[in-house]
Amino acid sequence: MRITSTSCICPVLFCLCFVQRCYGAAHHGSIKVTRNQTKHIEGETEVHHRPKRGWVWNQFFVLEEHMGPDPQYVGKLHSNSDKGDGSVKYILTGEGAGTIFIIDDTTGDIHSTKSLDREQKTHYVLHAQAIDRRTNKPLEPESEFIIKVQDINDNAPKFTDGPYIVTVPEMSEMGTSVLQVTATDADDPTYGNSARVVYSILQGQPYFSVDPKTGVIRTALHNMDREAREHYSVVIQAKDMAGQVGGLSGSTTVNITLTDVNDNPPRFPQKHYQLYVPESAQVGSAVGKIKANDADTGSNADMKYTIINGDGAGVFSISTDKETREGILSLKKPLNYEKKKSYTLNIEGANTHLDFRFSHLGPFKDATMLKIIVGDVDEPPLFTMPSYVMDVYENAKIGTAVGTVTAQDPDAANSLVRYFIDHNTEEDRYFTIDANTGTIKTAKIFDREETPWYNITVAASEIDNPGLVSHVPVGVRILDVNDNPPELAREYDIVVCENAKPGQVIQTITATDKDNSANGARFHFSLDEGPSLNPNFTLRDNEDNTASILTRRRKYSRTTQDIYYLLVLISDGGVPPLSSSSTLTIRVCACERDGRVRTCHAEAFLSSAGLSTGALIAILLCVVILLAIVVLFITLRRSKKEPLIISEEDVRENVVTYDDEGGGEEDTEAFDITALRNPSAAEELKYRRDVRPEVKPAPRHHHSSSLDSVDVQEFIKQRLAEADLDPSVPPYDSLQTYAYEGHRSEAGSISSLDSVTTHSDQDYNYLGDWGPEFKKLAELYGEIESERTT
């Protein structure tokens, strides 16, 4: 098969096509296809030979973006078996066959019916075959070939990351790299110059330049100053076809900002400044501000202010505000117009972050002189001390002098001063002050043990100008007087064992004194024994503000005496000394050999029984539970004895009426019906358990066989007779109901289930012969019968 193509649009392609056509005719265009040869030789079997392929494939090319009205011719398929008589049929299969590419099955011409885009698909793989049109048998095996989409310059370069924002330091050297931009072209880079991009700068000259091949943007000027211009907008163009005329182009914007460097020293706008500060300014307060200008920004403009010399260096201080970069002048010491009326300060401002590359631009600091004028102010009185501490004894009389405060007018006029106490708190009301002399006196009797310290505030003002007031804190300490006797530190529970030995320490006691240590640091202990010694116990002063209680005899008996009382005298070392007496209670207890207390007299009855308090509580709890169970049982018994008869007229002459229906013979919950189902089991008379009968009924001698044959009427009469003879029955008539119907009773079933639809012919007149107990039942069935007859 021979392949021909006409897709030659340039001289190179034309040569390729020419070579293809000429060389193909000799090389693969005129190769014949030999079919399968079958030889029939006498005496030999049929032999099949493999056919030789008669077509050699090459690539077809089709131009992309074809916009013509007719389908684009791609190429031609031709088989050596094709004699031009139309007997060969060409078939095309594979990618795009029948939709994009069509073939003339007679001539083998291939056309493209659609406009193709190489950027979406670069090539198509198809299969071709030549078959016999009459037999539909292949003349040659199926072979594969490729149709490549030939590129044209239909895509402009694009900057995928633009627009760009970039920074470069100011004062950078010429040629400093700023940014590299890259444009991409979707065209085929292996074919022609369609994807060969060249960069150029459209806007931003003469400050910046761009490398036409790499797209690297660089600075084009020396010493670009941020303070002169900070922002630049550079437009970069990318053009394909190597920048030739007719190439497509795309552009992007690069926003370049010059970043700051420390290339500008600080400068004070003036060389001399003057500041007015009143003498009433408070120490530590800010009295003024000063600022040196710096054209730089950020950390490059940070600076520090210092006072380098001047007579006010010890009175004023300066600090730097990091936000505003101002120097804040503060007062270190109080000003006094009467002593000094002006000060001079030399202030320096210097950058804190230096760039030594620009040190040649000069020293990065500046200085100025500041003159401070002190203003005269009418000041309030000034106390001689910033605070006062005074003492007064407790229990002192009202009006006792505590101390004196003094204040003077600091101004040259030296006006007279008036004193008073601010009664803002309750403590201020406990003292008075002389308005002229400043002497403080007591206004109440103080108790140190209640409040040992008082804080008051004294104010002073000029008589000529009462509005100028100064204050001073005064602390009053209440001194101690020995006015409280010592006493025991706590209540003691002292126990002595029955088997105690003489001289045994049974308790150590301590004492306390509300007075301070000067009047109560040393306590003395003794016993108030009277004219005779205590034969049972003694006391020993340990001389460390404690005392020990000791036994004086060998044994003690609870039965003889279980409690002893010991009177103890305690005195302090104050002036004058004070004393008090306290009574100690000593209990006699039984102890183990190791000294542990086993029991005392108050728990003797418990120990004799061998029970502890917890055991007694458990026993009492059990008794209470048993009593509750008994009460509950009695209550339930009483509730069970209440009659269930609903009275209408007279209890003794009425039948008990129930609103519910029983469960028939299967209902065994209400009572035991075994006796009714088997009358032979009811031979023995059942007596009531709550009433003891005085007369026993006559014994019954009925055989079981006779009971089996008795009917329900006789059985009920027997039970009625037994009830009449039983003296233990209640003193009123009662109705006993039985569920046993008997063996085929003449009355039949008395169930009301079938009474609605079935009318019985039963005669109920015999119910009147059953006695007074069945009178009501006979009347009811008599009425029903009369209604049916009517």
C-alpha positions in Angstrom: 0.0 0.0 0.0 1.3 3.5 -0.8 0.8 6.5 1.3 0.7 10.0 -0.1 0.2 13.3 1.7 -0.3 16.9 0.6 0.3 18.5 4.1 3.3 20.6 3.0 2.9 24.3 3.8 6.5 25.4 4.0 9.6 24.8 1.9 11.0 22.4 4.4 7.8 20.5 4.5 7.6 20.7 0.8 10.9 19.0 0.5 9.8 16.4 3.0 6.7 15.7 1.0 8.7 15.6 -2.2 11.2 13.1 -0.7 8.3 11.2 0.7 6.5 10.9 -2.6 9.6 10.2 -4.7 11.4 8.0 -2.2 8.1 6.4 -1.1 7.4 5.3 -4.7 10.6 3.3 -4.8 10.7 2.4 -1.1 7.3 1.9 0.1 4.8 3.4 -2.3 5.0 0.7 -4.9 5.6 -2.4 -2.8 3.2 -5.0 -4.0 1.1 -7.1 -1.7 1.2 -10.7 -2.2 -1.7 -12.7 -1.2 -1.7 -16.2 0.4 -0.5 -18.7 -2.3 -2.0 -22.1 -2.4 -0.3 -24.8 -4.5 -1.9 -28.0 -5.5 0.6 -30.5 -6.6 -0.3 -34.0 -7.3 0.8 -36.2 -4.5 1.4 -33.3 -2.1 -0.7 -31.7 0.5 -1.9 -28.0 0.5 0.8 -25.6 1.6 0.0 -22.1 3.1 2.6 -19.3 2.8 2.7 -16.2 5.0 1.9 -13.1 3.0 4.2 -10.2 2.6 3.1 -6.8 3.9 2.6 -4.5 1.0 2.6 -1.2 2.8 5.1 0.7 4.8 3.8 3.5 7.0 4.9 7.0 7.6 3.4 9.8 9.7 0.6 12.0 8.4 0.5 15.7 9.4 -2.6 17.8 9.7 -2.6 21.5 10.3 -4.3 22.7 13.5 -6.9 25.4 13.7 -8.0 24.8 10.0 -10.9 27.2 9.3 -11.6 26.4 5.6 -15.1 25.6 4.4 -14.0 22.1 3.1 -12.5 19.2 5.0 -8.8 19.4 5.2 -7.0 16.8 3.1 -4.7 14.6 5.2 -3.3 11.9 2.9 -4.0 8.9 0.7 -3.9 5.1 1.3 -3.3 2.9 -1.7 -2.7 -0.8 -1.9 -0.8 -2.6 -4.7 -3.8 -4.9 -4.9 -5.9 -1.9 -6.0 -6.2 -2.1 -9.9 -8.5 0.9 -10.0 -11.6 -1.2 -10.6 -13.2 -0.5 -7.2 -12.7 -4.0 -6.0 -10.6 -2.8 -3.0 -12.3 -1.3 0.0 -10.3 0.8 2.5 -11.4 0.8 6.2 -10.2 3.3 8.8 -10.4 2.7 12.6 -8.9 4.1 15.7 -8.9 7.6 17.4 -11.2 10.0 15.7 -12.1 7.6 12.9 -15.5 8.4 11.5 -15.8 11.6 13.5 -12.7 13.6 13.0 -11.1 11.7 10.2 -13.0 10.1 7.3 -11.7 8.0 4.4 -13.0 7.4 0.9 -13.3 3.6 0.9 -12.7 3.5 -2.8 -9.8 6.0 -3.4 -8.3 5.8 0.1 -8.3 9.6 0.5 -8.3 10.8 4.2 -9.8 14.1 5.2 -10.1 16.0 8.5 -13.6 17.2 9.1 -13.0 19.3 12.3 -10.6 22.0 13.4 -8.0 20.5 15.6 -6.1 22.0 18.6 -2.6 20.7 19.1 -2.6 22.0 22.7 -5.5 19.7 23.5 -4.2 16.6 21.6 -0.9 16.3 19.7 -1.5 13.1 17.7 -4.0 10.4 16.8 -3.4 6.7 16.4 -5.4 5.0 13.7 -5.5 1.6 11.9 -6.0 1.0 8.2 -7.0 -2.1 6.3 -7.7 -3.0 2.7 -10.4 -5.7 2.0 -12.0 -7.3 -1.0 -15.2 -5.5 -1.6 -16.9 -8.6 -2.9 -15.8 -11.2 -0.3 -15.1 -8.7 2.6 -11.8 -10.6 3.2 -8.7 -8.7 4.1 -6.3 -8.3 1.3 -3.5 -7.2 3.6 -3.1 -7.4 7.5 -4.3 -4.3 9.5 -1.6 -1.8 10.2 -1.2 1.2 12.5 -0.3 4.8 11.6 -0.2 8.2 13.3 -1.6 11.5 12.3 0.2 14.3 14.1 -1.4 17.7 14.6 1.0 20.3 13.2 1.4 23.4 15.4 0.8 27.0 14.4 1.4 30.1 16.6 -2.0 30.4 18.1 -1.1 30.9 21.8 0.3 34.0 23.3 2.8 33.9 26.2 1.2 34.1 29.7 2.5 35.1 33.1 0.8 32.7 35.5 2.0 34.3 38.7 1.4 38.0 37.9 1.0 40.7 39.0 4.0 40.7 41.2 4.9 42.6 44.4 8.5 42.8 45.3 10.9 44.9 47.4 14.5 46.0 47.0 16.6 48.0 49.5 17.2 51.6 48.7 20.7 52.8 47.8 21.3 49.4 46.1 24.1 49.1 43.5 23.2 49.2 39.8 22.4 45.7 38.5 21.0 44.4 41.7 18.6 41.5 41.0 15.0 42.3 41.9 12.9 39.5 40.5 12.8 36.9 37.7 9.5 36.6 35.8 8.6 33.7 33.6 6.1 33.5 30.8 4.8 30.2 29.4 3.7 29.5 25.8 1.4 26.6 25.1 2.7 26.2 21.5 5.0 23.4 20.5 8.6 24.3 21.6 10.1 21.8 19.2 8.6 23.3 16.1 9.6 26.7 14.8 9.7 29.8 17.0 6.1 29.6 18.2 7.1 29.0 21.8 10.4 31.0 21.8 9.8 33.9 24.2 11.7 37.2 24.5 11.2 39.6 27.4 11.3 43.4 27.2 10.3 46.3 29.5 7.4 48.6 28.5 7.3 50.8 31.6 9.8 51.4 34.4 12.8 52.8 32.6 15.3 54.1 33.3 15.1 52.8 36.8 14.9 49.1 36.0 15.9 46.7 33.2 15.0 43.1 32.2 17.1 40.3 30.7 15.4 39.4 27.3 16.2 35.7 27.7 15.9 35.0 31.4 13.4 37.6 32.5 15.5 38.8 35.4 14.6 42.3 36.5 17.5 44.5 37.8 18.1 48.0 39.0 19.4 50.3 36.3 20.4 53.4 38.4 22.8 54.0 41.3 21.7 55.1 44.8 17.9 55.0 44.3 16.6 57.0 47.4 13.5 55.8 49.1 13.0 59.2 50.7 12.8 60.7 47.1 10.5 58.0 45.6 9.4 54.8 47.3 7.1 52.9 44.8 7.6 51.9 41.2 5.3 50.1 38.7 7.2 48.1 36.0 5.5 46.5 33.0 7.2 43.5 31.5 6.3 42.1 28.0 6.9 38.5 26.8 6.7 38.0 23.0 7.0 34.7 21.1 8.4 34.1 17.6 11.7 35.3 19.2 10.3 38.8 19.2 9.8 39.0 15.4 7.0 40.9 13.8 3.8 38.9 13.9 4.6 37.2 17.2 2.0 37.1 20.0 2.8 38.8 23.3 1.6 39.0 26.9 2.5 41.4 29.7 2.5 41.6 33.5 3.0 44.3 36.1 5.7 44.2 38.8 5.1 46.6 41.7 8.5 47.4 43.3 8.9 49.1 46.6 12.2 50.5 47.9 12.8 49.4 51.5 14.4 51.7 54.0 18.0 51.7 55.2 19.5 53.9 57.8 21.0 56.5 55.5 19.6 59.6 57.3 20.8 60.9 60.7 18.4 62.5 63.2 18.1 66.2 63.4 16.5 68.6 65.9 14.5 71.3 64.2 15.9 73.9 66.5 19.2 74.3 68.4 17.6 76.1 71.4 14.4 75.3 73.3 12.7 76.8 76.3 10.3 75.1 78.7 8.1 76.5 81.6 7.6 74.2 84.6 5.7 75.3 87.7 7.3 74.6 91.0 4.2 72.6 92.0 4.9 69.9 89.5 4.9 66.4 91.2 8.1 64.4 91.3 8.0 61.6 88.7 5.5 63.5 86.4 6.2 64.3 82.8 6.9 68.1 82.4 7.7 68.3 78.6 8.5 66.6 75.3 11.2 67.0 72.7 11.7 65.3 69.3 14.4 65.0 66.7 13.3 64.2 63.1 14.6 61.2 61.2 13.6 60.7 57.5 14.0 56.9 57.9 11.3 54.6 59.0 11.0 51.6 61.3 13.9 50.5 63.3 16.2 52.8 61.3 14.5 55.8 62.9 14.7 54.5 66.5 16.7 56.8 68.7 17.6 57.3 72.3 17.6 60.7 74.1 20.1 61.5 76.9 21.0 64.6 79.0 24.7 65.0 78.3 25.3 68.0 80.6 23.7 71.0 82.3 22.9 72.1 85.8 19.5 70.4 85.7 20.9 66.9 85.1 20.2 65.9 88.7 16.7 67.4 88.8 15.3 66.2 85.5 15.5 62.9 83.5 14.6 62.0 80.0 13.2 58.8 78.4 12.2 57.7 74.9 8.7 57.0 73.8 9.1 54.1 71.3 5.8 54.7 69.6 6.2 58.5 68.9 10.1 58.5 69.1 9.8 61.6 71.4 12.0 62.4 74.4 9.8 62.6 77.6 11.2 65.0 80.2 10.3 64.0 83.8 10.9 65.6 87.2 13.3 63.7 89.5 13.3 66.2 92.5 10.8 68.8 93.6 11.2 72.3 92.3 11.4 75.4 94.5 11.1 78.8 92.9 12.4 80.5 96.0 15.7 78.6 95.7 16.3 78.2 91.9 14.4 79.8 89.1 15.8 78.2 86.0 17.8 75.2 84.7 19.8 74.4 81.5 19.9 71.0 79.9 21.9 69.7 76.8 19.9 66.9 75.2 21.3 64.5 72.6 19.3 62.2 70.2 21.1 59.3 68.5 20.1 56.4 66.3 20.2 53.0 68.0 20.6 50.9 64.8 23.5 52.0 62.6 24.4 50.8 59.1 28.2 51.2 58.7 27.8 51.2 54.9 26.5 54.8 55.2 28.7 56.0 58.1 30.2 58.5 55.6 27.0 60.4 55.5 27.8 61.9 58.9 27.3 61.2 62.6 23.9 59.7 63.2 23.1 61.9 66.3 22.3 65.5 67.0 22.2 67.8 70.1 20.2 70.8 71.3 20.0 73.0 74.4 16.9 73.2 76.6 16.3 76.0 79.1 13.7 75.3 81.8 12.0 78.2 83.6 10.6 77.4 87.1 7.3 79.2 87.7 6.3 80.6 91.1 3.2 79.0 92.6 1.3 79.6 95.8 2.0 76.2 97.5 0.1 74.6 100.4 1.8 74.2 103.8 4.6 71.7 104.0 4.9 69.3 106.9 8.3 68.9 108.5 8.1 65.1 108.2 6.5 63.0 105.5 4.7 60.9 108.2 4.4 60.7 112.0 4.4 57.9 114.6 3.1 58.7 118.1 2.6 56.6 121.3 0.0 56.7 124.1 -0.7 54.3 126.9 -3.9 52.4 127.0 -6.4 53.4 129.7 -5.1 57.0 129.4 -7.7 59.6 130.3 -9.6 61.5 127.6 -7.6 64.6 126.5 -4.2 63.1 127.0 -1.7 64.6 124.6 -0.4 62.1 122.0 2.0 64.3 120.0 2.4 67.4 117.8 2.6 67.9 114.0 4.2 70.9 112.4 3.7 72.5 109.0 5.0 75.8 107.4 4.1 77.9 104.4 7.0 77.3 101.9 6.3 80.6 100.0 8.0 83.9 100.8 4.8 85.2 102.5 5.0 82.5 105.2 1.3 82.6 106.0 -0.1 81.1 109.3 -1.2 77.5 109.2 -4.4 75.9 110.5 -4.5 72.2 111.5 -7.5 69.8 111.4 -8.3 66.1 111.2 -10.2 64.6 108.2 -13.0 62.6 109.8 -13.3 60.3 106.9 -13.0 57.1 109.0 -14.1 56.0 112.4 -10.5 56.1 113.7 -10.3 59.8 112.9 -13.0 60.4 115.5 -11.0 59.0 118.4 -8.6 62.0 118.3 -8.7 65.8 118.4 -6.1 68.4 117.3 -5.4 71.9 118.3 -6.0 74.0 115.2 -3.1 76.5 116.0 -0.4 74.3 117.6 -1.1 70.9 115.9 -1.2 69.0 119.2 -3.1 65.7 119.0 -5.1 64.5 122.0 -7.2 61.4 122.8 -11.0 61.5 122.6 -11.6 58.1 124.1 -10.1 55.5 126.5 -8.1 53.0 124.5 -7.7 49.2 125.1 -4.5 47.8 123.5 -5.9 44.3 123.6 -8.8 45.5 121.5 -7.0 47.7 118.9 -3.2 48.2 119.2 -2.8 50.7 116.4 -4.7 53.7 114.8 -4.1 55.5 111.6 -5.3 59.1 111.1 -4.8 61.8 108.6 -3.9 65.4 109.6 -4.5 68.3 107.2 -2.9 71.7 107.2 -4.0 74.8 105.2 -3.1 78.5 105.0 -5.3 80.8 106.8 -5.2 83.3 103.9 -5.9 80.6 101.3 -7.9 77.7 102.8 -8.1 76.0 99.4 -4.4 75.0 99.6 -4.4 71.9 101.8 -1.7 69.4 102.4 -2.1 66.1 104.3 0.2 63.9 106.3 -0.4 60.3 107.7 -0.1 59.9 111.5 0.1 56.5 113.2 -0.7 56.2 116.9 0.6 53.2 118.7 -1.2 52.1 121.9 1.3 51.1 124.6 0.5 48.2 126.9 -0.4 48.4 130.6 -0.6 45.3 132.8 -4.3 45.2 133.1 -5.1 41.6 132.2 -4.3 38.6 134.6 -3.0 35.4 133.2 -5.3 32.4 132.6 -5.2 28.9 131.5 -4.5 28.4 127.8 -7.5 26.0 127.4 -9.9 23.7 129.2 -8.1 20.6 130.3 -9.6 17.1 130.6 -7.3 15.5 133.2 -7.4 11.8 133.8 -5.6 9.8 136.6 -5.4 6.0 136.4 -6.4 3.9 139.4 -3.1 2.2 139.3 -1.1 5.5 139.2 2.2 5.7 141.1 3.3 8.6 143.4 5.1 11.4 141.5 3.6 10.5 138.1 3.0 13.5 135.8 -0.6 13.3 134.6 -1.0 16.7 132.9 1.1 19.7 131.8 -0.7 23.0 131.8 0.2 26.4 130.1 -1.1 29.9 130.6 -1.7 32.9 128.4 -1.9 36.7 129.0 -3.6 39.2 126.7 -0.9 41.8 127.7 2.3 41.9 125.6 5.5 40.1 126.6 6.7 43.0 128.7 3.9 42.5 131.2 3.2 38.8 130.9 6.3 36.9 129.6 6.9 35.0 132.9 4.2 33.1 134.6 4.3 31.5 138.1 2.1 28.5 139.0 1.1 27.3 142.5 -1.7 25.4 144.4 -4.1 27.0 146.7 -3.8 24.3 149.3 -4.9 26.3 152.4 -3.7 25.4 155.8 -3.0 21.7 154.9 -1.3 20.0 152.0 -3.3 18.3 149.3 -2.8 14.6 150.0 -3.8 13.5 146.4 -2.0 15.8 143.9 0.8 18.4 143.8 2.0 21.0 141.2 5.5 21.7 139.9 6.4 25.0 138.2 8.6 24.1 135.2 9.8 27.8 135.0 9.1 27.9 131.3 5.5 29.2 131.5 4.3 25.6 132.1 3.4 23.5 135.1 3.1 19.8 135.7 0.3 18.1 137.8 1.7 15.1 139.7 0.1 12.4 141.8 0.9 12.2 145.5 -0.3 8.7 146.4 -0.1 5.2 145.0 -3.6 4.2 144.1 -7.0 5.8 143.4 -10.4 4.2 143.5 -13.4 5.2 141.3 -15.8 3.6 143.8 -14.4 5.8 146.6 -14.1 9.0 144.6 -14.2 9.4 140.9 -13.6 13.2 140.5 -11.1 15.5 142.2 -10.9 19.3 142.0 -7.6 21.2 142.1 -7.4 25.0 142.5 -4.4 26.5 140.6 -3.1 30.1 141.1 -1.3 31.8 138.1 0.5 35.2 138.4 2.4 37.2 135.8 5.6 39.2 136.0 4.1 42.6 135.2 4.2 45.8 137.2 2.1 45.6 139.3 1.8 41.7 139.0 -1.7 40.3 138.4 -2.9 36.8 139.3 -5.9 34.5 138.7 -7.1 31.1 139.9 -8.6 28.3 137.9 -10.1 24.9 139.0 -8.9 21.8 137.3 -11.2 18.7 137.2 -9.4 15.3 137.5 -11.3 12.1 136.7 -10.4 8.7 138.0 -10.4 6.0 135.3 -9.5 2.4 134.8 -6.4 2.0 132.6 -4.5 -0.7 130.9 -1.0 -1.6 132.0 0.5 0.6 129.3 -1.5 3.6 130.6 -4.3 3.6 128.0 -7.6 4.6 129.5 -10.1 1.7 129.5 -13.1 3.3 131.1 -14.2 6.0 133.5 -17.0 6.2 136.0 -19.4 7.8 133.5 -19.2 4.6 131.3 -19.1 2.0 134.1 -22.4 0.5 133.3 -21.4 0.1 129.7 -18.1 -1.6 130.5 -19.8 -4.1 132.9 -22.1 -5.3 130.2 -19.1 -5.4 127.8 -20.9 -3.3 125.2 -19.7 -0.2 123.4 -21.7 2.8 122.5 -21.9 1.7 118.9 -23.2 -1.7 119.9 -25.9 -0.1 122.1 -27.0 2.1 119.2 -27.2 -1.0 116.9 -29.4 -2.8 119.5 -31.7 0.2 119.9 -32.0 0.4 116.1 -33.0 -3.3 115.9 -35.6 -2.8 118.6 -37.1 0.2 116.7 -37.3 -1.9 113.5 -39.0 -4.8 115.3 -41.6 -2.4 116.8 -42.3 -1.0 113.4 -42.8 -4.5 111.9 -45.3 -5.4 114.8 -47.3 -2.2 114.3 -47.4 -2.8 110.5 -48.6 -6.4 111.1 -51.4 -5.4 113.5 -52.5 -2.7 111.1 -52.7 -5.3 108.2 -54.7 -7.7 110.4 -57.2 -5.1 111.3 -57.6 -4.1 107.7 -58.3 -7.7 106.7 -61.1 -8.1 109.3 -63.1 -5.3 107.8 -66.3 -6.7 106.1 -66.6 -6.4 102.3 -70.5 -6.3 102.5 -72.0 -3.3 100.9 -75.0 -2.4 103.0 -78.2 -1.2 101.3 -80.9 -1.7 104.0 -79.9 -4.3 106.5 -76.7 -6.2 106.5 -78.3 -9.4 107.7 -80.9 -9.6 104.9 -79.0 -8.6 101.8 -77.0 -10.4 99.3 -73.5 -9.0 98.7 -73.3 -7.6 95.2 -70.1 -7.5 93.2 -69.5 -5.5 90.0 -66.9 -8.0 88.6 -67.3 -11.5 87.2 -65.2 -14.3 88.5 -62.9 -16.4 86.5 -65.1 -19.5 86.8 -63.6 -22.7 87.8 -60.1 -21.5 86.9 -60.2 -18.7 89.4 -58.4 -20.1 92.4 -57.2 -16.8 93.8 -60.2 -15.8 95.9 -60.6 -19.1 97.9 -59.9 -22.8 97.8 -62.5 -24.6 95.6 -60.9 -28.0 96.0 -63.6 -29.0 98.4 -66.4 -28.1 96.0 -64.8 -30.0 93.1 -64.3 -33.0 95.3 -66.9 -33.1 98.1 -65.2 -36.2 99.6 -62.3 -34.0 100.6 -64.6 -31.8 102.9 -65.2 -34.5 105.5 -63.7 -32.5 108.3 -65.2 -29.4 109.6 -63.1 -26.3 109.4 -63.2 -24.0 112.5 -62.4 -20.4 112.7 -59.0 -19.6 114.0 -59.9 -16.4 115.7 -62.8 -17.9 117.8 -62.5 -20.9 120.0 -65.7 -23.0 119.9 -67.3 -24.1 123.2 -69.4 -26.9 121.8 -68.1 -29.2 119.2 -70.6 -30.3 116.6 -71.7 -33.9 116.3 -69.3 -36.0 114.4 -70.3 -36.9 110.8 -70.2 -40.4 109.5 -70.6 -40.0 105.8 -68.8 -42.4 103.5 -66.8 -41.0 100.7 -68.8 -42.9 98.1 -72.0 -41.2 99.4 -70.4 -37.8 99.1 -69.5 -38.5 95.5 -73.1 -39.1 94.6 -74.6 -36.2 96.5 -75.9 -33.4 94.4 -75.3 -29.7 95.0 -78.5 -29.0 96.8 -77.8 -31.7 99.5 -74.3 -30.5 99.7 -75.3 -26.9 100.3 -78.0 -28.0 102.9 -75.2 -29.9 104.7 -73.0 -26.8 104.8 -76.1 -24.7 105.9 -76.7 -27.1 108.8 -73.1 -27.0 109.8 -73.2 -23.2 109.8 -76.4 -23.1 111.9 -74.8 -25.4 114.5 -71.5 -23.7 114.5 -71.4 -21.3 117.5 -68.3 -19.5 116.2 -70.0 -17.9 113.2 -70.4 -14.1 113.2 -73.6 -12.8 114.8 -75.1 -11.9 111.5 -76.1 -13.6 108.3 -73.5 -14.1 105.7 -73.5 -15.4 102.2 -71.1 -18.2 101.2 -70.6 -18.6 97.5 -69.5 -21.9 95.9 -68.2 -22.3 92.4 -69.1 -26.0 92.1 -72.0 -26.6 89.8 -72.4 -30.3 90.5 -72.9 -33.3 88.1 -75.3 -32.1 85.4 -77.4 -29.8 87.5 -81.0 -29.5 86.6 -80.6 -25.7 86.7 -77.8 -25.9 84.2 -75.3 -23.2 83.9 -76.2 -19.9 85.5 -73.6 -18.1 83.3 -74.9 -14.9 81.6 -72.7 -15.4 78.6 -75.5 -17.0 76.5 -78.4 -15.3 78.2 -78.7 -12.6 75.6 -79.5 -14.9 72.7 -80.8 -18.0 74.4 -84.0 -18.3 76.4 -84.0 -21.1 78.9 -87.2 -23.0 79.9 -85.8 -23.8 83.2 -88.2 -23.5 86.2 -86.6 -21.6 89.0 -89.5 -22.0 91.5 -87.5 -24.6 93.5 -85.1 -21.8 94.6 -87.8 -20.7 97.1 -87.4 -24.1 98.9 -83.7 -23.5 99.6 -84.3 -21.4 102.6 -84.1 -17.7 103.5 -80.6 -17.4 102.3 -81.7 -17.9 98.6 -84.9 -15.7 98.9 -83.4 -12.8 97.0 -82.1 -15.1 94.3 -85.6 -16.8 93.9 -87.2 -13.3 93.7 -84.8 -12.3 91.0 -85.4 -15.4 88.8 -89.1 -15.2 89.5 -89.2 -11.6 88.1 -87.2 -12.7 85.0 -89.6 -15.6 84.4 -92.7 -13.4 84.8 -91.2 -10.9 82.3 -90.6 -13.7 79.8 -94.2 -14.9 80.2 -95.6 -11.4 79.7 
